[in-house]
Amino acid sequence: MSPALPRGKVVLALLTLYLVWGSTYLGIRVALEGFPPLFMAGTRYVLAGGLLYAFLRLRGAPRPSAREWGGALLVGTLLVAGNALVSVSEQWVSSGLAAVVIASMPLWAVLLAGLWGEWPSRREWTGLAVGLAGVALLQGGGELRASPLGAALLVVSTWSWALGSMWSRRLPLPGGPMGSAAEMLGGGAAWLAVSLAAGDRLAGVPAVRPLAAFVYLTVFGSLLAFSAYTWLLRHVRPALATSYAYVNPVVAVGLGALAGEPVGARAVGALALILCGVGIVAARRAPAAAPAAEP
């Protein structure tokens, strides 16, 4: 992290990801009671991106250039794919377990960053190893073996999100919040088109419970947390920006337990390891990563 970067702003952005995205796994499960998964993912990002784009334009922000729209479409499609595939997988696996599998994403992210010359430090490798050991311990129950399609979709989701995250640092993208708006609009529109092409339609007006979950996912999960994530990607090292994936299982498993999903003693030790891994990664202080290329 750059010494000139306000520590409080970084902490606030990280807490937003840790708490909000940890809760969205249960939110997705509830929203699936009234929405098709791909339709839900595409629509929530189109709405969130559209609202943010309109707000920024009203405040005088310039329109993205054609090159910036192209970069935003590519990155947004990869990032929204990560969310869309999680939504599909939660038709068969629990919300807590989905968060556990997604916790492997930082490993792929730092490896992909290494291909561009930004390999993790020894301390970061240690933190990643400790966190993933907790993830492996937390899995335990064999639910993934009973849902091979759900497991496969979750793994592809982690690869897509990691690739989109690291690529976003090298592509021409709009600066500031406009980058988040363009990525959400482009990626959401791409996956909404896939959903409609696949024949997804609302069977009727959703009930209050799934509709409330959808609004929460759109406002907090997409508009607020996605913007915080893209800001972190431009200002801190990949291992810290993606450390939310370790904390999310803590929140997701806890909320899942309150909603009736099973959680045992194994989870307690696993979550301790996960939090320890986050602490090791977060303790790394280094210069800010290079921002995305200018047009």
N, C-alpha and C positions, 0 to 999 in steps of 0.2 A: 504494500500500500504506500502511496506517495506521502511523504511527510507533510506536504501542503494540503492534503485532502482531509477535510473535517472528519475526525473519528466518529463524532456523534451521528453524522449523516450516514456513514457506512454501517454503524451499529443499527440504526433505525431501519435501513433498507434490509439488512440481514434478518432482523426480528420480524419484519413484514413477511419475508419469504418463509421463515421457520414456522410461524404461527398460521398464516393464511393458507399457504400451500399445503401445510400439514392437514388442515381441515377440509380442503377441497376434495380429498379422496372420498370421505363420507358424503360430501355434498354431491359428488358425481353419482354415487350409488343411489341417493335419494332422487336426484333429477331423472335418473333412468326409469323411474316409475311412470314418467309421463312424456319422455323424449327419446327418440332414437339416438344412439350414441354419436354417430358421425354428424348428424344434423345438429345435435346439441353443441358439440365442440365447434363446428364451423360457425353457427349462429352467434354463440356467445362472444367469439373473437371479432366477428364482423361488427356487432353492436358496440363492443368496447372500443375497438379501433375507430369506428365511425364517430362515436361521442368524443373521443380524445382529439381526433383530427379536426372536427368542427370547432371544438373549444380553442385549439391552438390557432386555427385560421382566423377566428374572430379576434384573437389577441394579436394578430398581425404576423404570425409565423409564415415564412415563405413556403410555397408548394415544393414538394420534392421534385428533383429533376427526373428525366426518363431513366438515367443510369441508377439513380437512387431507388426508384420504384422497382427496377429490375432486381437489385440487390435485396430489397425488402421482401419482394415476392419469394425469392429463393430461400432466404433465411426464415421468413415467416412460415412458409410451407413446411420446412423441416421441424421447426419448433412446435407448430400447431399439430403436426403429425404425432409428436410425442404425447400430447394431451389426448388427441383423438383415439390413439391406439390404447391408451390407458382406459378411456371410457368404454371402448369395446370389450376390453379384457375383464372389466368389472361386472360383466354379465355372468362370469363364471368363477371369479376369485374374489376374496374379501378385500375390502378397501385397505385394511392394515397390511395385508400381504402384498398388495400392489405397491404400496409405498416402500415396503422393504426391498422389493426387486429394483425399483427405480433408484434406490440408494446406491446402486453400483454405478450410476451415471458419472460421478466425478472421476472415477478411474478412467473411463473412456475419454472424458473431456481432457484430462491432463495428458493422456497419451497422444490424443490428436493434436494438442498444443505442442507436444514434443516434435511432431512431424514438421511443424513450422518453426522449430528451433527454440522452443520455450519449455524445456524439460523441467519437471518438478524437482525441488530440492530434496536432500536426504530427509529433512524433517517432514516435508510434505508426503514423501513416500511412506514414512513411518505412520503418519496420521491416517493416510488412505488405507494402509494395511490393517491398522487397529479398527477403523470404522467398518471395513468390509468383513472383518472377523465377527464383529457384532451382528452384521447383517446375516452372515451365514448361520450364526447361532440362533438368531430370531426366526429364521425360516422354519427349521425343525419339523413342522407337522406334516409335511408331505402333500399339502394342498396343490402345489404346482404339478406334482406328478399325476394328480387326478384331473388336472385341467391343462393338457399339453398345448392346446391352441391359445389359451389365455397366457400361459407362460411364454410362448413364442412371441406373442404380440407385445408383451411387456419388455422382452429383451430388445426387440426391434425398436420399441419406443425409446429406450435408453440410448441406443446408437443414433437415432435420428435427432434427438434433443442435443446430444453431445456434439454431433457434427454441425448442427445449426448454430450452437453456441460459439464454437471455436471459429467457424467460418465468418460469423458476423463481425469478427475483429479484423477481417482482411478485405471485406467488400465495401464498395461505396454505399453508404447508408445516410439518410438524413440525420442531422445532428440533434442531440437532446431528445425531449419527449416525442418529437415528430418521428424519430426512428421507431419508437415503440408503436405509435399509431399506424405507420405504414406497414410494419411487420404484421401487426394484428389484422389489419384490413386485408393485406395480400394473402397471408396464410389462412385466415378464416374464410375468405372467398373461395380459395382453392379447394378447401375441404368441404365447404358447403356445396360446391359444384359436384364433388365426388359423391356426397351424400344424396343429392337429388338425382344424379345419374344412376345410383344404385337403387332408386325407388323409395328412399326414406320419405315418409310423410307423417305428420301428426295425425293420430287417430281421432283426435278431438281436442277440445280445450283442456289443457292439463289441470289437474287438481291443485289445490292451494299448496300442498306440501312440496311436490316436485317443482312447481312454478317458483316458490320462494327459494328453493335450492338453486334453480337456474339463475335467478336474479343475483343471488349471493356469488355464484361462480363468475357471473359477468362483471359485476362491480368490483368485488374484492379479489377474486382469483385471477381475472384477466386485466381489468383496467388498472388496479392498484399494484398487485404483486408482479405482473409481467413488466410493468414500467420500472419497478424497482430492480428487477433482475437485469434488464437490458442496461440500466445505468451502472450496475455493479460490473457487468462484463466489460465496460469501457474504462473502468477505473481501478480494479483490483485484480490480483492474480486469479487464474481459472480455479485453482483449488479452493480458494476462499469464496469466490462467487458461486460455486456449485456446492458448497458445504451444506446448503439447505437440505440436500437429498439425504443427509445423515440424520438431521433433526426431524424431518417430516415423518419418518416411521414412529418416532416417539409420540407425536401429536396424533397421527392417524390411528395407531394401535389403541391409544387411550380413548379416543372418541369412538372407535369401533367397539371397544369393550362396553362403553356406556350404551351403545346402540344394540348390544346383544351379541357381538362377535366375540369368539373365545380368545382369551389371553391367559397364559400360564406363567409359572415361576421362571421358566426359561427366558421369557421376554424381559424380565427385570435385569438380569445379568447382561443380556444382549444390548439393551438400551444404555446401560452404563458404559459398555465398550464403545457404542456409537458416539455418545457424548464426549468420551475421552478422545476419540479420533477427531472430532470437530475442534476440540480445544487445541490439539497439536497442530492442526492445519491453520487455525485462526491465529496461532502464535507467530506464524511466519510473517515477517515484515520485509517487503521488497519494493522496488520502484514499480509504479503503475505500468500495466501492460500497454502496448501501443494501441491507439484507437484505430477504428476502421479507416480505411483509405479515403481521402477526400476525392470528390468527383473532379 
